[in-house]
Amino acid sequence: MANQLINIEVAYATPERQKIIACQVPAGTSLLEAAKLSGISDIFLELDLDTADFGIWGKTKPGKTPVEEGQRIEIYRPLLADPKESRRKRAEKRAREK
């Protein structure tokens, strides 16, 4: 089983560009290992895979999660603003405008 290769995709995007890399990795490979094997950090030099958050088809998963055949690993960028704080500020602004 360790020699069996599975097909996956690794996806990452910035506001300026996005990349999806199709590759094969050994069965049982973790999300983090698969992302490293894909070479995506060679394309996005600012990407630190060791601290990145991962997901599969839009659902957040730990980097140690084993990847399965046909999955797309998504690498998430850190949030620039706290969503709760942003909503609070918008609500305050709307309240002042009334």
LOLOTOR-263216 format. One record per atom (N, C-alpha, C): residue in three letters; y, z, x. Coordinates in steps of 0.001 Angstrom, whole numbers, plus 500000, padded with zeros to 6 digits. Layout:
<recs>
ALAYZX/...
</recs>
This chain:
<recs>
MET498803500000500824/MET500000500000500000/MET501256500000500865/ALA501214500639502028/ALA502394500732502880/ALA502850499362503375/ASN501927498405503453/ASN502292497075503928/ASN502811496174502817/GLN502679496600501575/GLN503128495780500452/GLN504657495734500421/LEU505198494527500303/LEU506644494360500203/LEU507031494147498748/ILE508165494713498373/ILE508678494527497020/ILE510045493852497097/ASN510386493122496058/ASN511666492416495984/ASN512692493293495278/ILE513842493440495905/ILE514932494227495330/ILE516252493512495584/GLU517305494044494996/GLU518665493601495289/GLU519495494826495635/VAL520442494637496531/VAL521386495693496892/VAL522784495157496596/ALA523550495915495814/ALA524872495459495378/ALA525956496446495803/TYR527082495873496237/TYR528263496677496574/TYR529490495829496284/ALA530547496482495848/ALA531773495744495538/ALA532992496563495919/THR534005495849496347/THR535331496419496543/THR536238495696495552/PRO537488496123495413/PRO538373495379494515/PRO538551493916494934/GLU538367493632496205/GLU538592492282496711/GLU537359491383496663/ARG536175491968496822/ARG534972491134496866/ARG533735491939496509/GLN532678491200496190/GLN531401491837495889/GLN530285491065496567/LYS529174491744496755/LYS528027491106497395/LYS526755491690496807/ILE525828490816496482/ILE524488491222496066/ILE523520490566497036/ILE522725491385497692/ILE521784490896498692/ILE520368491058498157/ALA519653489963498063/ALA518238490006497693/ALA517436490201498974/CYS516494491130498936/CYS515684491369500124/CYS514332491954499732/GLN513477492050500713/GLN512172492664500532/GLN512101493907501401/VAL511546494960500829/VAL511369496214501562/VAL509957496723501300/PRO509448497565502183/PRO508120498135501938/PRO508114499012500682/ALA507033498964499939/ALA506878499828498762/ALA507042501278499203/GLY507712502074498386/GLY507941503475498709/GLY509224503740499466/THR509964502695499796/THR511235502845500499/THR512253503528499588/SER513055504431500146/SER514082505115499352/SER515290504203499154/LEU516140504578498204/LEU517363503807497968/LEU518200503719499237/LEU518364504848499918/LEU519158504868501145/LEU518547503961502211/GLU517246504082502422/GLU516581503247503429/GLU516689501768503077/ALA516512501448501802/ALA516590500052501360/ALA517990499494501582/ALA519002500298501287/ALA520380499853501503/ALA520615499576502986/LYS520093500442503832/LYS520242500231505277/LYS519499498974505725/LEU518291498776505211/LEU517505497596505586/LEU518148496292505116/SER518922496353504043/SER519546495138503502/SER520624494574504423/GLY521192495423505265/GLY522265494978506152/GLY523629494933505483/ILE523754495517504317/ILE525029495446503595/ILE526160496140504345/SER525826497151505126/SER526881497841505882/SER527387497003507055/ASP526680495933507391/ASP527184494994508400/ASP528234494063507798/ILE528206493910506486/ILE529170493062505781/ILE530410493869505411/PHE530177495089504933/PHE531267495994504558/PHE531309497105505607/LEU532077496901506642/LEU532079497825507781/LEU532569499222507410/GLU533378499324506360/GLU533901500625505939/GLU532866501451505175/LEU531754500854504827/LEU530730501496504004/LEU529895502465504832/ASP529899503734504428/ASP529071504753505075/ASP527917505087504129/LEU526784504493504374/LEU525642504661503475/LEU525136506098503426/ASP525317506840504501/ASP524823508220504527/ASP525587509132503571/THR526799508751503201/THR527583509572502275/THR527799508886500925/ALA527293507684500774/ALA527513506909499545/ALA526666507445498393/ASP527138507165497186/ASP526371507444495977/ASP525651506167495564/PHE524456506335495003/PHE523628505194494626/PHE523295505232493148/GLY522925504076492642/GLY522454503983491275/GLY521503502818491136/ILE520783502821490028/ILE519901501714489680/ILE520279501287488276/TRP520716500049488151/TRP521123499491486863/TRP522100500402486125/GLY523098500916486856/GLY524169501689486234/GLY523889503164486047/LYS522756503645486496/LYS522432505068486366/LYS522356505685487754/THR523141506732487972/THR523203507389489272/THR521848507983489645/LYS521469507778490904/LYS520196508286491426/LYS520421508836492830/PRO519644509842493236/PRO519735510339494617/PRO519249509283495611/GLY519784509316496811/GLY519407508357497843/GLY517944508397498224/LYS517278509512497963/LYS515858509642498323/LYS514918509042497275/THR515468508569496161/THR514656507987495091/THR513932506741495588/PRO512626506639495374/PRO511912505424495785/PRO512332504228494927/VAL512509503109495572/VAL512892501890494869/VAL511626501189494378/GLU511754500492493251/GLU510613499785492670/GLU510896498293492597/GLU509846497534492444/GLU509924496077492355/GLU510982495641491344/GLY511851494729491774/GLY512825494122490885/GLY514077494930490620/GLN514196496104491199/GLN515373496928490931/GLN516583496441491719/ARG517754496718491147/ARG519011496455491850/ARG519609497799492226/ILE519763498008493510/ILE520382499229494014/ILE521882499000494044/GLU522610499880493397/GLU524065499786493392/GLU524621500889494282/ILE525557500522495113/ILE526213501482495988/ILE527607501699495419/TYR527921502951495109/TYR529183503263494450/TYR530230503741495446/ARG531458503277495216/ARG532594503743496014/ARG533073505076495449/PRO533695505904496281/PRO534239507159495756/PRO535396506881494795/LEU535559507754493819/LEU536669507623492879/LEU537983507926493587/LEU539000507154493270/LEU540316507395493857/LEU541099508433493066/ALA540768508573491789/ALA541450509545490936/ALA540413510236490056/ASP540654511492489778/ASP539779512251488897/ASP539975511753487463/PRO538926511251486815/PRO539084510706485462/PRO539638511719484461/LYS539232512968484575/LYS539733513994483650/LYS541232514199483835/GLU541660514237485072/GLU543083514413485362/GLU543883513210484870/SER543352512020485056/SER544036510807484589/SER544182510807483071/ARG543128511188482361/ARG543198511262480892/ARG544219512298480447/ARG544234513443481111/ARG545180514502480761/ARG546615514012480925/LYS546889513320482028/LYS548244512807482269/LYS548638511763481230/ARG547702510886480864/ARG548002509884479833/ARG548290510550478493/ALA547518511571478160/ALA547724512283476890/ALA549079512980476882/GLU549442513587477999/GLU550752514241478088/GLU551875513224477942/LYS551713512078478560/LYS552738511035478475/LYS552888510546477037/ARG551770510319476356/ARG551828509877474956/ARG552479510940474077/ALA552187512202474351/ALA552766513289473557/ALA554282513346473751/ARG554748513108474963/ARG556194513112475234/ARG556891511929474570/GLU556182510816474442/GLU556779509604473877/GLU556892509660472359/LYS556223510578471719/LYS556259510668470246/LYS557526511303469760/
</recs>
